[in-house]
Amino acid sequence: MQVEEYSLVKEDAKKELALLKQALKQNTSLAKTAIYQDQRKVYGHMTHGGKVVDVPESFKKIGLNADGDPKLAICRADAKVCWARKRDDGSIKFQAERLNYKVVKSNGDIVLPAKTFTWPIIEAPANWNPNVMVKQIKRQEIKAPVPIIPANLLGVVKHNLANYHILWEVETWEPIPPKDPILLRQLTPNLFAVLATWDLTELERAIIRGRL
């Protein structure tokens, strides 16, 4: 999975973090600015040799499959199923709960920016009148099973699973277990710390199949 990934040599990250901390000491008003808080989180993760993934850019880079669906999915790590809804502006929303039009945003939802994708458009019967054909996004609502974290990697999970996300490549948006996930922790609106990567075993995929 060729995601948009960034890293720094530990020593370089430490230098950047030290310079940033010094600057923020000299101008305390900057410390409250979101962009400098973001820098501090990113450099702090990289001082331990960590990598970060730009999630929206990764989705753009990898693109859509033949069905017009994203080739990637992202969801809260405690979810069983990832629900996604494509939007007219080219964005898409991923969430752990079944799509609820009354809830604008729930904890851990990921919404990619407008113009991330150009969705295929089809003609289909209108909800309000099946005899009327209207243009709509192809497969506007899709879902896929979320990977499980293997026992040998659970040690990196220091908090509730709901505080983490899993990114993975989707073979098809059907009840088929995934294969190659990445465990992430969100640092900024678009950058996520990479905590672990793994390939699901056939046994783990069978466990997922059992709960679909």
C-alpha positions in Angstrom: 0.0 0.0 0.0 1.8 3.1 -1.3 0.5 5.8 1.1 1.7 9.4 1.3 4.2 9.0 4.1 6.8 11.3 5.8 9.6 10.7 8.2 12.7 12.5 9.6 16.0 11.2 11.0 15.6 11.2 14.8 18.4 13.7 15.3 16.8 16.1 12.8 13.4 15.8 14.4 14.9 16.5 17.8 16.6 19.6 16.4 13.4 20.9 14.8 11.5 20.2 18.0 14.1 22.0 20.2 14.0 25.1 17.9 10.3 25.1 17.9 10.1 24.9 21.7 12.6 27.7 22.0 10.6 29.9 19.7 7.4 29.3 21.6 9.1 30.2 24.8 10.1 33.5 23.4 6.6 34.2 22.0 4.1 32.4 24.2 1.1 33.6 22.0 2.3 31.3 19.2 2.1 28.3 21.5 -1.7 28.6 21.4 -1.8 28.7 17.6 -3.1 25.5 16.1 -0.4 25.2 13.4 2.4 25.3 15.9 0.7 22.8 18.1 0.5 20.6 15.0 4.2 21.0 14.4 5.0 20.1 18.0 2.9 16.9 17.8 4.4 15.8 14.5 8.1 16.5 15.4 7.5 14.9 18.8 6.3 11.7 17.2 9.3 11.8 14.8 11.9 12.1 17.6 11.2 8.5 18.3 11.7 7.5 14.7 8.0 7.5 13.9 6.5 8.1 10.5 3.3 10.0 9.6 0.8 9.5 6.9 -1.1 12.3 5.1 -4.5 10.5 4.9 -6.3 12.8 2.4 -3.3 12.8 0.0 -3.0 9.0 0.3 -6.7 8.6 -0.7 -6.0 10.9 -3.7 -2.8 9.0 -4.7 -4.4 5.6 -4.6 -7.7 6.6 -6.1 -10.8 4.7 -7.0 -11.5 1.2 -8.1 -13.5 0.0 -11.1 -16.8 0.5 -9.1 -16.0 4.1 -8.4 -15.2 3.4 -4.7 -12.1 4.4 -2.8 -9.3 1.8 -2.8 -8.6 2.8 0.8 -10.8 2.9 4.0 -10.2 4.4 7.4 -12.2 3.9 10.5 -12.0 4.0 14.3 -10.0 1.0 15.6 -12.8 -0.2 17.8 -15.4 -0.5 15.0 -16.5 -3.7 13.4 -17.7 -2.2 10.2 -16.6 1.0 8.4 -19.6 2.9 6.9 -18.8 5.5 4.2 -21.0 8.0 2.3 -19.8 9.8 -0.8 -20.8 13.4 -1.0 -21.7 15.6 -4.0 -18.7 17.9 -3.5 -16.2 15.0 -4.0 -15.6 14.4 -0.3 -16.4 11.3 1.6 -17.2 10.6 5.3 -16.1 7.4 7.1 -17.7 6.4 10.4 -18.0 3.6 12.8 -21.7 3.7 13.3 -24.4 3.1 10.7 -25.1 6.3 8.7 -27.4 8.5 10.6 -28.6 11.6 8.9 -29.6 13.3 12.2 -26.0 13.1 13.4 -23.7 15.6 11.6 -20.5 14.1 13.1 -19.7 11.5 15.8 -16.5 10.8 17.7 -13.7 9.6 15.4 -15.4 10.2 12.1 -13.0 11.0 9.2 -14.2 13.4 6.5 -12.0 13.9 3.5 -11.9 17.4 1.9 -14.1 18.4 -1.0 -12.8 17.6 -4.5 -10.8 14.6 -3.2 -12.6 12.5 -5.8 -14.8 12.8 -8.8 -17.6 10.2 -8.3 -19.2 8.3 -11.2 -22.8 9.4 -11.7 -25.6 7.1 -12.7 -29.4 7.3 -13.3 -31.6 5.6 -10.8 -35.2 5.7 -9.6 -35.9 8.5 -7.2 -36.6 7.7 -3.5 -39.8 9.8 -3.6 -41.1 8.3 -6.9 -39.6 5.0 -8.4 -41.1 6.0 -11.8 -38.8 9.1 -12.0 -35.2 8.6 -12.9 -32.6 11.0 -11.3 -28.9 11.4 -11.5 -27.0 10.3 -8.4 -23.6 9.1 -7.2 -22.9 5.5 -8.0 -22.9 3.3 -4.8 -23.2 6.4 -2.6 -23.3 4.4 0.6 -20.7 1.6 1.0 -19.4 -0.5 3.9 -16.5 -2.8 4.7 -15.3 -4.9 7.7 -12.6 -3.2 9.9 -9.4 -5.2 10.5 -8.6 -6.5 14.0 -5.3 -5.7 15.7 -3.3 -8.9 16.4 -2.3 -9.7 20.0 1.4 -9.0 19.5 0.7 -5.4 18.5 -1.8 -4.5 21.2 1.0 -3.3 23.4 1.2 0.0 21.3 -2.4 0.7 22.3 -2.1 2.9 25.4 -5.6 4.2 25.5 -9.1 3.1 24.5 -9.3 1.7 21.0 -11.7 4.5 20.0 -8.8 6.9 20.2 -7.0 5.2 17.2 -7.8 4.6 13.6 -7.0 1.8 11.1 -6.2 2.5 7.5 -6.3 -0.3 5.0 -6.6 -1.2 1.3 -10.1 -2.4 0.3 -10.2 -5.2 -2.2 -13.9 -4.6 -2.7 -16.5 -2.8 -0.5 -18.2 -6.1 0.4 -18.1 -8.3 3.5 -14.6 -9.5 2.7 -11.9 -9.5 5.4 -9.0 -7.0 4.7 -5.3 -7.9 4.6 -2.8 -5.2 5.1 -3.8 -2.6 7.8 -1.9 0.3 9.4 -2.7 1.4 12.9 -2.8 5.2 13.3 -3.2 8.0 15.9 -4.4 11.3 14.6 -2.0 14.2 15.2 -3.4 17.0 13.0 -6.5 17.3 10.7 -4.6 15.4 7.9 -1.5 13.8 9.5 -1.6 10.6 11.4 1.2 8.9 13.4 2.0 5.4 12.2 2.0 3.0 15.2 2.1 -0.4 13.5 1.6 -2.2 10.2 0.8 -5.9 9.7 -0.7 -8.5 7.4 -3.7 -10.3 8.7 -3.3 -14.1 8.9 -5.9 -16.4 7.4 -7.0 -17.2 10.9 -7.5 -13.5 11.8 -9.5 -13.1 8.6 -11.6 -16.1 9.5 -12.3 -14.5 12.9 -13.5 -11.3 11.1 -15.7 -13.3 8.7 -17.4 -14.8 11.7 -18.7 -11.5 13.0 -19.9 -10.0 9.6 
